[in-house]
Amino acid sequence: MNEKKIKPEEFDQAVKLSGFSERDINICKSILIDEALAVDIASLYGIGTPRVSQIINKFQEFLPQESVPPGWREITVSLPVGVAGAVEQLSVTLKKEWESPNDS
């Protein structure tokens, strides 16, 4: 599985959206927050690792899709309305340039 550790706030939001059972939420928390191994969790819950993968993959559909590129840092600021749009656009532009650098 190629899951990444997520922020607890992101996890909590996904839990609210997912409608998962308590067992499946605990499985997801063990892997995505506590970084447990899928094989250990499968053994603990008496299920196969393919089932653990299915649960994790389905849960990840409820996580925020916006990711912070490596070497970047996420911040939250309050700005006047007239400035906020320009800062958001700058963020989008910089991210696009970061993801596909120009060779010139």
Summary of the structure (lengths in Angstrom):
residues: 104
radius of gyration: 17.9
end to end distance: 37.2
largest distance: 55.6
contacts: 212
relative contact order: 0.12
helix: 59%
strand: 0%
